[in-house]
């Protein structure tokens, strides 16, 4: 009987580990170009370039997990992934749950509308149907700012674009860089001139993982100083 229990415990231990010590796992939501997106079946982007440099610094193989954006915080808290990058904006609420790296990108939240839309400024949003990605800064902002608006929340931000295209939403509030990427293929859309809010992006880890956080901050600083971060941004926004 004791042998049976021992075997079960060993199986649970092996299953629970589920990964090699030579691997480091990044959680992301790979539909947010230019930060993370699929190209030829592979997840690439600005965040992925940073993550690869972190893995290289640690001498580990990078494993990228594509999950829903609103699951990412819990993914890190529970230790299923080591770190996460997905255009994650710093907020005080999120910082209570996970630790943030230094800022590596400034984000402007903008309003994307159809070309023929009568929405021309933020004042026109008060009674609009606004599509946002669930759990994003845009979601938090428009929920608190536009009490009379109808907020349409989608797990994937590309679904918000589809809602706008199908007429289910009057506009989408989202990060400026991905919005500009959308305009490359959607000639029937435009971005309003003024940003709604400006925030910053960071990479997140478990609060207890200070060693990894220090490495991430070191890599971000190096990439900022040597120009490789700017090169990554340029490479992923000029395709």
C-alpha positions in Angstrom: 0.0 0.0 0.0 2.8 2.4 0.9 4.5 1.7 -2.5 1.3 2.5 -4.3 1.0 5.8 -2.5 4.6 6.6 -3.2 4.1 5.9 -6.9 1.1 8.2 -7.0 2.9 11.0 -5.2 5.8 10.7 -7.7 3.4 10.8 -10.6 1.8 13.9 -9.2 5.2 15.6 -8.6 6.3 14.9 -12.2 3.0 16.1 -13.7 3.0 19.2 -11.5 6.5 20.2 -12.6 5.6 19.8 -16.3 8.7 21.7 -17.5 12.4 21.7 -17.7 14.6 23.9 -15.6 16.2 25.0 -18.8 12.9 26.6 -19.9 11.3 30.0 -19.1 7.7 30.5 -19.9 6.2 33.7 -21.2 2.4 34.3 -21.1 1.0 36.6 -23.8 -2.0 37.2 -26.0 -0.8 37.0 -29.5 -3.2 39.1 -31.4 -1.9 42.6 -30.5 0.4 43.7 -33.3 3.1 45.0 -33.2 3.7 43.9 -29.6 2.8 40.2 -30.2 1.3 38.5 -33.2 1.5 35.5 -35.5 3.8 35.5 -38.5 4.3 32.2 -40.5 2.8 30.3 -37.6 5.2 31.8 -35.0 4.5 34.4 -32.3 6.7 37.4 -32.9 6.6 41.1 -31.9 8.2 43.8 -29.7 7.4 42.0 -26.5 8.7 38.7 -27.9 12.0 40.3 -28.8 12.4 41.5 -25.2 11.4 38.1 -23.9 14.0 36.4 -26.1 16.7 38.6 -24.7 15.6 37.8 -21.2 15.8 34.1 -21.9 19.2 34.5 -23.6 20.5 36.4 -20.5 19.4 33.5 -18.3 20.7 30.9 -20.7 17.2 29.3 -21.0 14.8 28.3 -23.8 11.9 30.7 -24.2 8.4 29.0 -24.3 5.6 31.3 -25.3 2.0 30.6 -24.2 -0.8 32.3 -26.1 -3.7 32.8 -23.6 -6.7 35.2 -23.1 -5.6 38.6 -21.9 -7.9 38.6 -18.9 -6.3 35.4 -17.7 -2.7 36.7 -17.7 -2.5 38.1 -14.2 -3.8 34.9 -12.7 -1.3 32.9 -14.9 1.5 34.7 -13.2 0.1 34.7 -9.7 -0.4 30.9 -9.8 3.1 30.3 -11.2 1.9 28.7 -14.5 4.1 31.1 -16.4 7.3 32.9 -15.2 6.6 36.3 -16.8 4.1 38.0 -19.0 4.2 40.7 -21.7 1.1 41.6 -23.7 1.0 45.4 -23.8 0.2 45.3 -20.1 -0.5 48.8 -18.7 0.6 49.6 -15.2 -2.2 50.2 -12.7 -2.2 50.3 -8.9 -4.7 47.5 -8.8 -2.6 45.2 -11.0 0.5 46.1 -9.0 -1.1 44.6 -5.9 -1.4 41.3 -7.7 1.9 41.2 -9.6 5.3 43.0 -9.8 5.9 45.3 -12.8 9.2 45.9 -14.6 10.3 49.3 -15.5 8.3 51.0 -18.3 9.5 50.0 -21.8 6.7 51.6 -23.9 4.4 54.6 -23.6 0.9 53.8 -24.8 -1.7 56.2 -26.1 -5.3 54.9 -25.9 -7.1 56.2 -29.0 -10.6 55.9 -30.5 -10.9 54.0 -33.8 -14.1 54.6 -35.8 -15.5 53.8 -39.2 -14.6 56.4 -41.9 -18.2 57.6 -42.2 -18.7 57.8 -38.4 -20.3 61.0 -36.9 -18.0 60.5 -33.9 -15.3 63.1 -34.1 -14.2 63.7 -30.5 -14.3 62.1 -27.1 -17.4 64.2 -26.3 -19.3 62.1 -28.8 -18.6 58.9 -26.9 -21.0 59.5 -24.0 -23.9 57.7 -25.6 -22.0 55.5 -28.0 -21.5 51.7 -28.2 -17.8 51.4 -27.3 -15.9 48.1 -27.9 -12.9 47.3 -25.7 -10.8 44.3 -24.8 -11.9 42.8 -21.6 -9.7 43.7 -18.6 -7.7 46.3 -20.6 -6.9 49.8 -19.5 -9.4 51.0 -22.2 -12.0 48.8 -20.5 -11.3 50.4 -17.1 -11.2 53.9 -18.5 -14.4 54.0 -20.5 -16.3 52.1 -17.8 -15.5 54.9 -15.3 -15.7 57.8 -17.8 -18.7 57.1 -19.9 -21.5 55.9 -17.6 -24.3 56.2 -20.2 -22.3 54.4 -23.0 -22.9 50.8 -23.9 -19.6 49.0 -23.3 -19.0 45.9 -25.5 -16.2 43.7 -24.0 -14.4 41.1 -26.0 -11.7 38.6 -24.9 -9.7 39.2 -28.1 -9.1 42.8 -29.3 -9.5 41.7 -32.9 -13.1 40.8 -32.0 -13.7 44.4 -31.2 -12.5 45.4 -34.6 -15.0 42.9 -36.1 -17.7 44.5 -34.0 -16.8 47.9 -35.4 -16.8 46.6 -38.9 -20.1 44.8 -38.5 -21.8 47.9 -37.0 -22.3 46.3 -33.6 -20.1 49.0 -32.1 -19.7 52.7 -32.9 -16.0 52.8 -32.0 -13.1 50.9 -30.4 -10.9 52.3 -27.7 -7.4 50.7 -27.9 -3.6 51.3 -28.0 -2.4 53.6 -30.8 0.2 51.3 -32.3 -2.1 48.3 -32.9 -4.8 50.8 -34.1 -2.3 52.0 -36.8 -1.6 48.4 -37.8 -5.3 47.9 -38.3 -5.5 50.9 -40.6 -3.0 49.2 -42.9 -5.7 46.7 -43.9 -8.9 48.6 -43.0 -9.3 51.6 -45.4 -12.8 52.1 -44.1 -11.6 53.1 -40.6 -9.9 56.1 -39.0 -8.4 57.2 -35.7 -9.5 60.3 -33.9 -6.8 63.0 -33.5 -6.6 63.2 -29.7 -5.7 60.3 -27.4 -8.1 59.5 -24.5 -5.4 58.6 -22.0 -1.7 57.9 -22.0 -0.3 55.1 -20.0 2.8 52.9 -19.9 3.6 49.2 -20.5 5.6 46.8 -18.3 6.5 43.1 -18.1 5.0 41.3 -15.1 6.3 38.6 -12.7 5.3 37.1 -9.4 6.0 39.4 -6.5 8.4 36.9 -5.0 10.4 36.6 -8.2 12.7 39.6 -7.7 15.7 37.8 -9.3 13.8 37.5 -12.6 12.5 41.1 -12.3 16.0 42.4 -11.9 17.1 40.5 -15.1 14.1 41.9 -17.0 14.9 45.5 -15.9 18.5 45.0 -16.9 17.6 43.7 -20.3 15.1 46.6 -20.9 17.7 49.2 -20.0 20.3 47.6 -22.2 17.9 47.4 -25.2 16.9 51.1 -24.6 20.5 52.2 -24.3 21.9 50.3 -27.3 19.0 51.1 -29.6 17.8 47.5 -30.1 14.4 48.3 -28.6 13.8 51.1 -31.0 15.0 48.8 -33.8 12.4 46.2 -32.7 9.6 48.8 -32.7 10.6 50.0 -36.2 10.9 46.4 -37.5 7.4 45.4 -36.3 5.6 48.6 -37.3 6.9 49.0 -40.9 5.8 45.7 -42.4 
